Amino acid sequence: MGENIPDEVMKNPALVKELADVAKDEALLQGVLMRIQESPNSSELVTYAPFTLFPSPVPKAVFLQALEVQTHFNTLVDKISQDSDFLQEALANTIEVDDFTARLFRIHQQILEEGRSQKIVLGLNRSDYMLDQRQDGTSALKQIEINTFAASFGGLSSRTPDVHRHILKVAGRPEESRQILDNNPAAGLARAVAKAWELYGSERAFVMFLVEEVQRNIFDQRYVESELWRRNIPTIRKRFDDVCGSGSLDQDKRLFVDGKEVAVVYFRNGYMPQNYTSEECWDARLMMERSRAVKCPDISTHLAGTKKVQQVLARPGVLEKFFPDQPEAVKQIRATFAGLYTLDMGPEGDQTVEMALAAPDRYVLKPQREGGGNNIYGAEIRQVLEGLKDATQRTAYILMDKINPAPVQNYLLRQGGPLTLSNCLSELGAFGAYVRHGADMIMNECVGHLLRTKSSEHSDGGVAAGVAVLDNPLLI
């Protein structure tokens, strides 16, 4: 932890053991909770969500940079979602070989042909970064991805600052305790949902959380629900099966589920192929997209978050198309891009393949998937690309420069896990929320941050995937 938590704290076994016990109790007191793995659909038994014992150092300049660029990313995602020609062109090769993206794209096309039923657009996203270590010892903010669908941990990250403040006080570090930043993404995300609900204009209508079959991380979502109930906005939680069974549209395309009118569909499920367990699930997705309910995200915003779109945006001149008179916005966004390379058929894609085969450790191979644990690294890149070298299937992937953050030391607290000092890497996320009504952008904000930390032996995967743990930045 270098300049922050000194070795006499970090490397004092008796103190660390005492602090870990205090930390777990404090996490439970503050509501940093998850259901246990053995019974993920019941709250009879819960445990603390995994987190770091100490906050991790983050350079202040890059932290502020991530927050400041977020409103530009909100605008960018929103503009892409409205540009059907751009989406068609960007995803043309991908939908030839990737069935999941192709099915989403067909829904998108059907909505375009019918005409959108709703002018209100609600976007809740999270842009994730790592700090790339430069030769001179400084670090550069580099975007890993932007999550436009079911961006999680806005709830639990609202509760972790008080946990780390308390640990630092008990450790005799009141100065550092005061440096832990306030953070409440749940309130900001809920504010945007509430605005969309108000614009929909029916006090009887509900906000429907479309949720997964397995709901271990329910408390993260409950914080957003709780903020909505505080505003007297009613919420319901439904699965795809519920929508298949009791969902319908009336003649005005209003969506009803279980006899309740739905003003906002907040998708917390539906971003991976395995979420669609039957054709009926796809029918339900189409019905919701066709409805007058506000969708978060709608189908075009879902497609705007694909890896292929991320790669196309890094091409020269593309950002300028979306920000024609805003060179400063273009500069701020482009500064966060790592090298991104196409695997489309043709000389440029062939060059990417050769580059990756020659030095696989310098890159990450990314499929069009969300949810952590999907990316391909190192020797495995060689295996995959040697098999696909001359096949159109390679266009289902993009290649990205591997970001190399400086490791820091911390203790990762997990239920039943050992208390050991680990070399760790951190990932910083900025939460964005926006609401547009027709041509008017009514809200466009960065509503908070998320720091997740994992042992440096793990390449990929987030907290929900069981690899990373929740953390807080200690600005340096």
Residue pairs with C-beta under 8 A, 6 or more apart in sequence:
1 10
1 54
1 56
1 57
1 408
1 409
1 410
1 474
2 57
2 408
3 57
3 476
4 54
4 55
4 57
4 176
4 474
4 476
5 54
5 171
5 173
5 176
5 474
9 15
9 16
9 54
9 171
9 172
9 173
10 16
10 54
10 409
10 421
11 421
15 171
16 53
16 411
16 419
17 419
18 170
19 53
19 167
19 170
19 171
20 53
20 411
20 413
20 419
22 166
22 167
22 170
23 51
23 53
23 163
23 166
23 167
23 413
24 48
24 413
26 162
26 163
26 166
26 167
27 33
27 48
27 49
27 51
27 160
27 163
27 413
28 48
30 159
30 160
30 162
30 163
31 159
31 219
31 223
32 48
32 49
32 51
32 156
32 159
32 160
32 163
32 470
33 46
33 47
33 48
33 49
33 156
33 219
34 46
34 47
34 48
34 49
34 50
34 216
34 217
34 219
35 41
35 42
35 43
35 45
35 46
35 47
35 215
35 216
35 217
35 218
35 219
36 45
36 46
36 47
36 216
36 415
37 216
38 45
39 45
40 214
40 215
40 216
41 214
41 215
43 218
46 219
47 415
48 413
48 415
49 156
49 217
49 219
49 220
49 463
49 469
49 470
50 412
50 413
50 414
50 415
50 417
50 463
50 469
50 470
51 160
51 163
51 413
51 469
51 470
51 471
52 410
52 411
52 412
52 413
52 424
52 453
52 469
52 470
52 471
52 472
53 167
53 410
53 411
53 412
53 413
54 164
54 167
54 168
54 410
54 411
54 474
55 164
55 168
55 176
55 180
55 451
55 471
55 472
55 473
55 474
56 408
56 410
56 424
56 426
56 451
56 453
56 471
56 472
56 473
56 474
57 408
57 473
57 474
57 475
57 476
58 131
58 426
58 428
58 451
58 473
58 474
58 475
58 476
59 131
59 138
59 139
59 475
59 476
60 475
60 476
62 129
62 131
62 139
62 140
62 141
62 428
63 428
63 449
63 473
63 475
65 141
65 332
65 335
65 336
66 127
66 129
66 141
66 336
66 428
66 430
66 449
67 430
67 446
67 449
68 332
68 446
69 127
69 332
69 333
69 335
69 336
69 430
70 127
70 430
70 431
70 432
70 446
71 432
71 434
71 444
71 445
71 446
72 323
72 329
72 332
72 333
73 125
73 127
73 146
73 333
73 430
73 432
74 123
74 125
74 432
74 433
74 434
74 444
74 445
75 322
75 323
75 329
75 434
75 441
75 444
76 313
76 319
76 322
76 323
76 333
77 123
77 125
77 146
77 148
77 301
77 304
77 305
77 432
78 121
78 123
78 301
78 434
78 436
78 441
79 322
80 86
80 87
80 300
80 304
80 309
80 322
81 87
81 121
81 297
81 298
81 300
81 301
81 303
81 304
82 300
83 322
84 108
84 112
84 300
86 321
87 105
87 108
87 300
87 303
87 304
87 309
90 308
90 309
90 312
91 101
91 105
91 303
91 306
91 308
91 309
93 344
93 345
93 392
93 395
94 101
94 306
94 308
94 368
94 395
94 396
95 101
95 102
95 105
96 102
96 392
96 395
97 392
97 393
97 395
97 396
98 367
98 368
98 396
99 273
100 272
100 273
100 368
100 369
101 303
101 306
101 308
101 368
101 396
103 276
103 282
104 299
104 302
104 303
105 303
107 282
107 285
107 286
107 289
107 299
108 299
108 300
108 303
110 286
110 290
111 289
111 290
111 298
111 299
111 300
114 290
116 298
117 253
117 290
117 291
117 292
118 291
118 292
118 293
118 294
118 295
118 298
119 437
119 438
120 196
120 199
120 200
120 294
120 435
120 436
120 437
121 294
121 298
121 301
121 434
121 435
121 436
121 437
122 192
122 193
122 195
122 196
122 264
122 294
122 295
122 296
122 297
122 434
122 435
123 148
123 192
123 296
123 297
123 301
123 432
123 433
123 434
123 435
123 436
124 151
124 154
124 189
124 192
124 193
124 266
124 296
124 297
124 431
124 432
124 433
125 146
125 147
125 148
125 151
125 297
125 305
125 431
125 432
126 146
126 147
126 151
126 154
126 429
126 430
126 431
126 432
126 450
127 143
127 145
127 146
127 147
127 336
127 429
127 430
127 432
128 143
128 144
128 145
128 146
128 147
128 427
128 428
128 429
129 141
129 142
129 143
129 144
129 336
129 427
129 428
129 429
129 430
130 142
130 144
130 403
130 405
130 425
130 426
130 427
130 428
131 139
131 140
131 141
131 142
131 403
131 405
131 406
131 426
131 428
132 139
132 140
132 141
132 142
132 338
132 403
132 404
132 405
133 139
133 404
133 405
133 406
134 140
139 405
139 406
140 335
141 335
141 336
141 428
142 336
142 337
142 338
142 401
142 403
143 310
143 336
143 337
143 338
144 338
144 403
144 427
145 305
145 307
145 310
145 366
146 305
146 310
147 305
147 370
148 297
148 301
148 302
148 304
148 305
149 267
149 270
149 271
149 297
149 301
149 302
149 305
149 370
150 267
150 268
150 269
150 270
150 271
150 370
151 429
151 431
152 217
152 220
152 268
152 462
152 463
152 464
153 185
153 220
153 429
153 450
153 452
153 463
153 470
154 185
154 186
154 188
154 189
154 220
154 223
154 224
154 431
154 447
154 448
154 450
155 185
155 186
155 219
155 220
155 221
155 222
155 223
155 224
156 219
156 220
156 223
156 470
157 183
157 185
157 448
157 449
157 450
157 451
157 470
158 183
158 184
158 185
158 186
158 187
158 223
158 448
159 223
160 183
160 470
160 471
160 472
161 180
161 181
161 182
161 183
161 472
164 177
164 180
164 472
165 177
165 178
165 180
166 177
168 174
168 176
168 177
168 180
169 177
176 474
179 474
179 475
180 472
180 474
181 449
181 472
181 473
181 475
183 448
183 449
183 472
184 447
184 448
185 431
185 447
185 448
185 449
185 450
186 223
186 224
186 226
186 227
187 227
187 447
188 431
188 433
188 445
188 447
188 448
189 224
189 227
189 431
189 433
189 447
190 224
190 227
190 228
190 231
191 227
191 433
191 443
191 447
192 433
192 434
192 435
192 443
192 445
192 447
193 207
193 224
193 228
193 233
193 264
193 266
193 296
194 227
194 228
194 231
194 233
195 435
195 442
195 443
196 263
196 264
196 294
196 296
196 435
197 205
197 207
197 228
197 233
197 263
197 264
197 294
199 294
199 435
199 437
199 442
200 263
200 264
200 293
200 294
202 261
202 263
204 261
205 260
205 261
205 262
205 263
206 234
206 235
206 236
206 260
206 261
206 262
206 263
207 228
207 233
207 234
207 235
207 236
207 262
207 263
207 264
207 266
208 235
208 236
208 237
208 238
208 257
208 262
208 264
208 265
208 266
208 293
209 221
209 225
209 235
209 236
209 237
209 238
209 266
209 268
210 238
210 239
210 240
210 243
210 265
210 266
210 267
210 268
210 269
210 270
210 288
211 218
211 221
211 237
211 238
211 239
211 268
211 269
212 239
212 268
212 269
212 275
213 239
213 269
216 464
217 464
221 237
221 268
225 235
225 237
228 234
228 235
229 235
236 257
236 258
236 260
236 262
238 257
238 258
239 269
240 269
240 270
240 275
240 276
240 277
240 280
240 281
240 284
240 285
241 280
242 257
242 258
243 257
243 284
243 287
243 288
244 278
244 280
244 281
244 283
244 284
246 257
246 258
246 259
247 255
247 256
247 257
247 284
247 287
247 288
248 255
248 256
248 287
249 255
249 256
249 287
249 290
249 291
250 256
252 292
253 290
253 291
253 292
254 261
254 291
254 292
254 293
255 261
255 262
255 265
255 287
255 288
255 291
255 292
255 293
256 262
262 291
262 293
263 293
263 294
264 293
264 294
264 295
264 296
265 288
265 291
265 293
265 294
265 295
265 296
266 296
267 295
267 296
267 297
269 275
270 276
270 285
271 302
271 370
271 371
272 369
272 370
272 371
275 281
276 282
276 285
288 295
289 295
289 298
289 299
297 304
297 305
303 309
305 370
306 368
307 366
307 367
307 368
307 369
307 397
307 398
308 368
308 398
310 340
310 398
311 340
311 341
311 342
311 398
311 400
312 318
312 342
313 319
313 337
314 334
314 337
314 339
314 340
319 330
319 333
319 334
320 330
323 329
323 330
323 333
338 400
338 401
338 403
339 400
339 401
340 398
340 399
340 400
340 401
341 352
341 355
341 398
341 399
341 400
342 348
342 349
342 352
342 398
342 399
343 349
343 352
343 353
343 394
343 395
343 397
343 398
343 399
344 395
345 392
345 394
345 395
349 394
349 395
352 399
353 385
353 389
353 394
355 363
355 399
356 363
356 365
356 381
356 382
356 385
356 399
357 381
357 382
357 385
357 386
357 389
360 377
360 378
360 379
360 381
360 382
361 377
361 378
361 402
362 401
362 402
363 381
363 399
363 400
363 401
363 402
364 375
364 376
364 377
364 381
364 399
364 400
364 401
364 402
365 375
365 376
365 377
365 380
365 381
365 384
365 385
365 397
365 398
365 399
366 374
366 375
366 376
366 397
366 398
366 399
366 400
367 374
367 375
367 376
367 396
367 397
368 396
368 397
371 462
371 464
371 465
372 460
372 461
372 462
372 464
372 465
372 467
373 460
373 461
373 465
373 467
374 460
375 459
375 460
376 384
376 397
377 402
377 459
377 460
378 459
384 397
385 394
388 394
405 425
405 426
407 423
407 424
407 425
407 456
408 423
408 424
408 425
408 426
408 453
409 421
409 422
409 423
409 424
410 421
410 422
410 424
410 453
410 471
411 419
411 420
411 421
411 422
412 422
412 424
412 453
412 454
412 455
412 469
413 419
413 469
414 469
422 455
422 456
423 455
423 456
424 453
424 454
424 455
424 456
425 453
425 454
425 456
426 451
426 452
426 453
426 471
427 451
427 452
427 453
427 454
427 468
428 449
428 450
428 451
428 473
429 449
429 450
429 451
429 452
430 446
430 448
430 449
430 450
431 446
431 447
431 448
431 449
431 450
432 444
432 445
432 446
432 447
433 443
433 444
433 445
433 447
434 441
434 443
434 444
434 445
435 441
435 442
435 443
436 442
449 473
450 470
451 470
451 471
451 472
451 473
452 462
452 463
452 468
452 469
452 470
452 471
453 468
453 469
453 471
454 461
454 467
454 468
454 469
458 467
458 468
460 467
461 467
461 468
462 468
463 469
463 470
